[in-house]
Amino acid sequence: MSAKPETKELIGLLSRLAVAGVFAYAGLMKALAPAEEFAYAIESYKVLNAQLSLYAAYVTPWIELWAGLLLAAGVFTRANALFAGAMLLFFEVMLGQAWLRGLPITSCGCFGSGGSNSIGVEFAQNLVFLALAWAAYKFKSRWSADSYAETL
Amino acid sequence: MIDQKKARLLALAGMIIFVSTIAVLLARQFNFVPERPSPEFRTFGPAGAPVQIYEYTDFACPACRHAAGKLDEMVKVFGQGLRVSFKHYPLLNIHPWSLHAAAYADCAGAQGKFKEYAALLFEGQESWGAARAEGGEPKDFAAYAGKLGLDWGKMQACSNDPETLKILKLDIAEAELKGVNATPTFFVNGKRAVGSGQLIDQAQKFDNLLRKAAKP
């Protein structure tokens, strides 16, 4: 049995806001902290060297913040949800490889210096957000800037 | 050609990006950013104290030495009302040995004597602080460790540990993010004060809180 259009819209809206909230919060926390702090967290994944980790730490928080806010407002919702999903997938790969290699990650760097869960929990959490990003992509909602622009 | 709908959405996206960027930059500049906690050994006073002071200091800076005395007096007077956390901000362009001093102070802190080692660094700053970068590490650092009965071998190993340097670099990066460009710079419940004169002025604004907490 397929869900009613209103239910789908509601699922789309709630998923969009959940993913947007996490992205905006994560970006804001890191943008307000020294980039070096996040860079050290990136370094611990042993994928990038110190210099590249620092560059990534300068750029990533802003991208997360902007993606989160644009998604919350529903601007280019599908493209943004796809982008957020791609980022989540990338984070998942990073966490997965660290997990498989048994790296001693004390802070995942997800929300700045705030405490983080174990890699396993973060990995599972990311999967949930990936599913929500998919729902935000799939179910269009009338409560978005995209839909509002169509009515003008 | 971009149609009207897309143009509107692009304009909205640009506005969201612009406004959020400005808001974050302003939040950084006006210190709406929560302070990163200092290590335990660099923090003095009860955790729930109503007045929290963060001091960015350089052990080779004479004004920091003066401010250290003032802070000690304040802690004595307002005991329970005050919590002081030290952060390192070595001015490397004028004090070549400040970073070493900060690292050794933290390593002394790891052995339980941060405050005592810091006091000796301030006391002897005219000696080691004036040493030239090319002349090799001043012997004062080891002498202070000996005076306090610290394990110098452990301190050297600790000061060369990347983790120690990482903590110092984070303090410096945080100071730069907040626009600190002189020492000593204080944040008294988030309000900036540069030098001990401004520190007293800022602290007076929290006089009621301090006196209330200091009452037995």
Interface residues (C-beta under 8 A of the other chain):
Chain A: L28 A31 L32 A33 P34 A35 E36 E37 Y40 W62 L65 W66 L69 L70 A73 V75 F76 S113 A145 D146 A149 E150 L152
Chain B: Q4 K5 R8 L9 L12 A13 I16 I17 S20 T21 V24 A27 R28 F32 V33 P34 R36 K166 K169 L170 A173 E174 E176 L177
